């Protein structure tokens, strides 16, 4: 009798779980209007009928079991056999309902897991965006062929680089080119460790914040954004750097940044900066290109010819 009642309790529990899943699914698919309410009511009525039918069967099974126990012999054996089959059947039903419930209602994420997932998704979107940009650059470059880019480089070499024993060192065009070029030159001297371009971004952002009164009036802030938002983009996005970032970087590292281009004399940024945080104190040499890639402006590093 205890086994029989245990099986019946499992059946009731399984039906209740099935009812909850069916009602939830109906609510999700039927909408919130009159038709939605009618669909939910129909689902509830369907499971009320199933519950009544199950209750009637349970009553009959208990009565049959009692009768078999009184008579002995085949009645009890048959009831015991039914209980054994029932346990297996309900176990299967429980597992199926548990799987269905798991599919319909995944476990809730913790705040830490949600934040981690969002951070990874944001990073993945940024990586995909940079890959798309690199692909477009390669396609544009292949289509453009020799032209303005080659003429610009030739003019830069003839005017400034060749006579000074300098040459261009290419850096990736991924939105970080200014910071990559500066990082390359910071880590380019003998016995100096390599510098990560993201640390250069952070140094630039810190310098912008500490000199907000000097930099904020020149920062391009779209409607609704603040100088703080601008600094956050400098620190952690792939937004391009420009003259404002050059000024901040010269201040951050206490060094003059020299920018070569084909259409103007070398630009010296930071000559007015006091102090020198680098033991060698040599200038940071960069090149600025308007036509290096068809998609936009680009910075490279400039190095001494070997």
C-alpha positions in Angstrom: 0.0 0.0 0.0 2.8 2.4 0.8 4.5 1.7 -2.5 1.2 2.3 -4.3 0.6 5.6 -2.5 4.1 6.7 -3.2 3.6 6.0 -6.9 0.3 8.0 -6.8 2.0 10.9 -5.2 4.7 10.9 -7.9 2.0 10.9 -10.5 0.2 13.8 -9.0 3.5 15.8 -8.7 4.4 15.0 -12.3 1.0 16.1 -13.5 1.3 19.4 -11.5 4.7 20.0 -13.1 3.3 19.2 -16.5 0.4 21.6 -15.8 2.7 24.5 -14.8 4.8 24.0 -17.9 1.8 23.9 -20.2 0.3 27.0 -18.7 3.6 28.9 -18.9 4.0 27.9 -22.5 0.4 29.0 -23.3 0.9 32.3 -21.7 4.1 32.9 -23.7 2.5 32.0 -27.0 -1.1 33.2 -26.7 -0.5 36.8 -25.7 -2.2 38.9 -23.1 -5.5 39.8 -24.7 -8.9 38.0 -24.5 -7.7 35.2 -26.7 -4.7 34.7 -24.5 -6.9 34.4 -21.3 -9.2 32.0 -23.1 -6.3 29.8 -24.1 -4.9 29.7 -20.6 -8.4 28.9 -19.2 -8.7 26.0 -21.7 -5.3 24.7 -20.7 -6.3 24.9 -17.0 -9.6 23.1 -17.7 -7.7 20.4 -19.7 -5.5 19.6 -16.7 -8.4 19.9 -14.2 -10.0 17.0 -16.2 -6.7 15.1 -16.2 -6.4 15.6 -12.4 -10.0 14.4 -11.8 -9.5 11.3 -14.0 -6.2 10.5 -12.2 -7.9 11.0 -8.8 -10.7 8.6 -9.8 -8.1 6.0 -10.9 -6.1 6.3 -7.7 -9.3 5.7 -5.7 -10.1 2.6 -7.8 -6.5 1.3 -7.5 -6.5 1.6 -3.7 -9.9 -0.1 -3.5 -8.6 -2.9 -5.8 -5.5 -3.3 -3.7 -7.5 -3.5 -0.5 -9.7 -6.1 -2.0 -6.8 -8.2 -3.2 -5.1 -8.0 0.2 -8.3 -9.3 1.8 -8.6 -12.2 -0.6 -4.8 -12.9 -0.8 -3.1 -14.8 -3.7 -3.2 -13.4 -7.2 -4.9 -10.2 -6.3 -2.0 -9.0 -4.1 0.6 -10.3 -6.6 -1.1 -8.5 -9.4 -1.3 -5.3 -7.4 2.4 -5.6 -6.5 3.3 -6.2 -10.1 1.3 -3.0 -11.1 3.2 -1.0 -8.4 6.6 -2.1 -9.8 5.6 -1.2 -13.4 4.1 2.1 -12.2 7.3 3.1 -10.4 9.3 2.7 -13.6 6.6 4.6 -15.7 6.4 7.5 -13.2 10.2 7.6 -13.0 10.3 8.0 -16.8 7.5 10.6 -16.6 9.4 12.5 -13.9 12.5 12.6 -15.9 10.7 13.8 -19.1 8.9 16.5 -17.1 12.1 17.6 -15.4 13.8 17.9 -18.8 10.9 19.9 -20.2 10.9 22.2 -17.2 14.7 22.7 -17.5 14.2 23.7 -21.2 11.4 26.1 -20.5 12.8 27.7 -17.3 16.7 27.8 -17.3 18.3 28.5 -14.0 18.6 32.2 -13.1 22.0 33.7 -13.6 23.7 35.3 -10.6 24.7 39.0 -10.9 28.3 38.0 -11.2 27.6 35.5 -14.0 25.4 38.0 -15.8 28.0 40.8 -15.6 30.7 38.3 -16.8 28.6 37.2 -19.7 27.8 40.8 -20.8 31.5 41.7 -20.6 32.5 38.7 -22.8 29.7 39.6 -25.3 30.9 43.2 -25.5 34.5 42.1 -26.0 33.4 39.6 -28.7 31.4 42.3 -30.5 34.4 44.6 -30.4 36.7 41.9 -31.8 34.2 41.2 -34.6 34.0 44.9 -35.3 37.7 45.2 -35.6 37.9 42.1 -37.8 35.3 43.5 -40.2 37.2 46.8 -40.3 40.5 45.0 -41.1 38.7 43.0 -43.9 37.2 46.2 -45.4 40.7 47.9 -45.3 42.2 44.9 -47.1 39.5 45.0 -49.7 39.7 48.7 -50.2 43.5 48.6 -50.4 43.5 45.7 -52.9 40.9 47.6 -55.1 42.8 50.9 -54.8 46.1 49.6 -56.0 49.1 52.0 -56.3 48.2 55.6 -56.0 47.8 58.3 -53.4 49.3 56.0 -50.7 52.5 55.4 -52.5 52.8 59.1 -53.5 52.3 60.2 -49.9 54.9 57.7 -48.6 57.4 58.7 -51.3 57.0 62.4 -50.5 57.4 61.8 -46.8 60.6 59.8 -47.4 62.0 62.4 -49.8 61.2 65.4 -47.6 62.1 64.1 -44.1 62.8 60.4 -43.5 65.6 59.5 -45.9 67.9 62.4 -45.0 67.5 61.7 -41.3 68.1 58.0 -41.6 64.6 57.1 -40.7 62.0 54.6 -42.0 58.4 53.7 -41.4 57.4 50.8 -39.2 53.9 49.6 -40.0 51.4 49.0 -37.2 47.9 47.4 -37.5 45.0 49.6 -38.6 42.5 48.5 -36.1 41.5 51.8 -34.4 44.4 51.5 -32.0 47.1 52.6 -34.5 48.1 55.8 -32.6 48.4 54.0 -29.3 50.1 51.0 -30.9 52.7 53.3 -32.6 53.4 55.1 -29.3 53.7 51.8 -27.5 56.1 50.5 -30.1 58.4 53.5 -29.6 58.2 53.4 -25.8 59.3 49.8 -26.0 61.7 50.3 -28.9 64.9 51.4 -27.1 67.6 49.0 -26.0 67.0 47.3 -22.6 63.4 48.6 -22.4 60.5 46.2 -21.9 57.7 46.0 -24.5 54.7 48.2 -23.8 51.1 47.1 -24.4 49.0 49.6 -26.4 46.1 49.3 -23.9 48.4 50.6 -21.1 49.1 53.5 -23.4 45.4 54.1 -23.8 45.1 54.1 -20.0 47.9 56.5 -19.6 46.3 58.8 -22.1 43.0 58.6 -20.4 44.5 59.4 -17.0 46.3 62.4 -18.5 43.1 63.7 -20.0 41.3 63.4 -16.7 44.0 65.1 -14.7 44.1 68.0 -17.2 40.4 68.2 -17.9 40.3 72.0 -17.8 42.9 72.1 -20.7 41.5 69.2 -22.7 37.7 69.1 -22.3 37.0 72.2 -24.5 38.6 70.4 -27.4 37.0 67.0 -26.9 34.4 65.9 -29.4 31.4 64.8 -27.3 28.2 63.8 -29.2 24.9 65.1 -27.9 24.2 63.8 -24.4 27.7 62.5 -23.7 30.2 64.0 -21.2 33.9 64.5 -21.1 34.0 61.4 -18.8 32.3 59.4 -21.5 34.9 60.6 -24.0 37.7 59.5 -21.6 36.1 56.1 -21.1 36.1 55.6 -24.9 39.8 56.5 -25.0 40.6 54.1 -22.3 38.7 51.0 -23.4 37.3 51.3 -27.0 38.9 51.1 -30.4 38.1 54.7 -31.2 40.8 56.5 -33.1 43.2 58.9 -31.4 44.0 62.4 -32.7 45.7 65.6 -31.8 44.1 65.8 -28.4 45.4 62.3 -27.5 48.8 63.3 -28.8 48.9 66.2 -26.4 47.8 64.0 -23.5 50.3 61.3 -24.3 53.2 63.8 -24.5 52.2 65.0 -21.0 51.7 61.5 -19.7 55.2 60.3 -20.7 57.0 63.7 -20.4 58.4 63.4 -23.9 58.0 65.2 -27.2 56.1 63.4 -29.9 57.2 64.2 -33.4 54.7 63.5 -36.2 55.9 63.3 -39.8 53.5 63.8 -42.7 53.7 64.5 -46.4 51.8 67.8 -46.5 53.3 69.7 -43.6 56.5 70.2 -41.6 57.1 67.7 -38.8 54.7 68.5 -35.9 56.2 68.6 -32.5 53.8 67.9 -29.6 54.9 68.4 -26.0 58.0 70.6 -26.4 56.4 72.7 -23.7 56.0 69.7 -21.3 58.0 70.1 -18.1 59.9 67.1 -16.8 61.1 63.9 -18.4 59.9 60.6 -17.1 62.0 58.6 -19.5 65.7 58.0 -18.7 66.7 58.3 -22.3 64.4 61.2 -23.1 64.4 60.7 -26.9 61.5 61.9 -29.0 58.7 59.6 -29.9 58.6 59.5 -33.7 55.4 58.8 -35.6 54.1 59.2 -39.1 50.6 60.4 -40.0 49.0 59.2 -43.3 45.9 60.5 -45.0 46.0 57.9 -47.7 47.6 54.9 -46.2 44.3 53.1 -46.2 41.3 54.1 -48.3 39.0 54.0 -45.3 40.7 56.8 -43.3 43.7 58.3 -41.6 46.4 56.2 -40.0 49.5 56.4 -37.7 52.7 54.4 -38.1 55.8 54.3 -36.0 59.0 55.9 -37.3 62.3 54.2 -36.5 66.0 54.6 -37.1 67.2 52.8 -40.2 69.2 49.7 -39.3 
